[in-house]
Amino acid sequence: MRARGEAVWTGPRWETFLRGVVGRVLAGDGPQPWWLPRRVLTVMSADVDDTAGVGAVWVMWRPASPRTREHIALMEWYGEQWRYAGGGSGSGDGPVEVDVLDVRKGAGALGLARGRDLPHSLATAPWISCVKVRLGPDTWARLREDP
């Protein structure tokens, strides 16, 4: 039996949703869709490197609930479109007090888009990965001050 919200992380609707987030980021818009209430699903962060053909989207399912789930989705440019390459999910973190820097949870997936160009070896295959980094208030303020 699947947990509530687990089905959100799979299927064509999920991939269509992620393609929309990537499209909004590339267009310079906010990643959160206007039609999706934040109490249901919140796009916490999204970062796309168009030249490398990879991106990461961090979402939280029911962020105010005690049963919060989060997912980091990795996207890859393949076959003239963005596709879901993999990711990681788990229970959401509670409030975290950070002094300077906190590195937590990440996700990784083997990028198969350019696998035909490379020898078939896990050691040489392109790897897509990300981690969640949280900054303390003083660190965040200093970053915002520096140009």
N, C-alpha and C positions, 0 to 999 in steps of 0.2 A: 504494500500500500504506500502511495506517495504522500509526502507531507504537503500541507497547504503551501501553494506558491511554487512548489518544485516544478510543476509543468510549465511555468513561465519561462524557464531557462532553456527550453528546447523548442524545435519546430520552426515552420516557415514564418509564423507571426513574429517570433523572437528575432529572427534574422532580418525581417523587414523593419522591425522597430530599430534595431542596431544600425541598419543602413541609413535610416532617417536621421539618427543621432549623428552619424559620421558626416552626412550631407550638410546638416546644420552647422557643425563645427567648421567644415571646409568653407562654408559660405560666410563665416564670421558671426553667426547667430548663436544664441544660447542653446545648450544641448537639450534642455528639457522641452518636450513637446507641449504646446499650449493646451492641447485637449486632454492631457493626462494629469489627473490630480496628484499632487506631490504626496498626499497621505497614502496613496496606493503604491506608486513607484516613483522614486526620485532619482534623477540622474545626478549623482554627486560630482562626477568629474569625467571629462572626455578629452583625450589628446590624440591627434592624428598627425602622422608624418607622411605627407602626400608623396614626397620624393622617394622615401624608402618603401612606401606601400604598406604601412602597418599603422594600427591604431589600438587604443585601449579605452574602454568605457567602464566606469564604476557606477553601479546602480544599487539602490537599496529598496527592497520590497517591504512595504508597510513599515516605514522608518520610526513611527511613534509607538509601535506595538512591542510588547515584550517578546514576541516571536519574530523579531526583525531578521531578515535574511539579506545578505549582500552578495553581489556577484561582480567579478571583474571579467569582462569579455574582451577577448583579443580579436581584432579584425585584420584581414589581409586582403590586398588588392589581387584579384585572381580572375582571369577570364573576362576582363572588361567590367568587373563589378566588385564591390566589397563583399567579402564573405566572412562568416564567423569561423575562426580558426580554433577556438577553444577558450578555456578560462578556468576560473576557480570560484567556488561559492562556499558560504558558511554562515554561521550566525553573526549578526552584527556586533561590532564592538560597542561597549558602553562609553560614556564620556571618559576621555583620556586627558590627564593633565600632563603636558609635555613642557619641559624646561627649554630645550633647544631643538632637538630633532628626534623623531621616533619613526623607525622603519618597521612596518608590520605587513603581514600577509601579502602574497603576490600570486601571480599566475604565470604559466608558461605553456607554450604549445609549439610543436614542431611545424615550421612553415613549409608546406609542401608545394607552394606555388612555383618556386624555382627549382624544385627537386630534379627536374629533367635535365637541367643544365649542370648539375653537380654529380659527382660520384655518389652511389647509394651507400652512404655511411652516416650514422647518427652523429659522428664526430665532426663531419663537415657540413651537415645539413643546416639550413638557416633556422635559427631559433628565435621565437618571438616571446619576450617576457616583460613583466612589469612588477613593481612593488608599490605598496601604498606608503607614502611618506607624509608624516604630520609634523608641522612646525609649531614651535612654541610662540606665544604672543610677541615676545621681544624679537625673536628671529624674523617673524612675519613682518613686523613693523620696520625692521631694518631693510628687509628686501624691498618693501614698498617705497622706501625713501631713496634708495640707490637707483640711478637711471639705468 
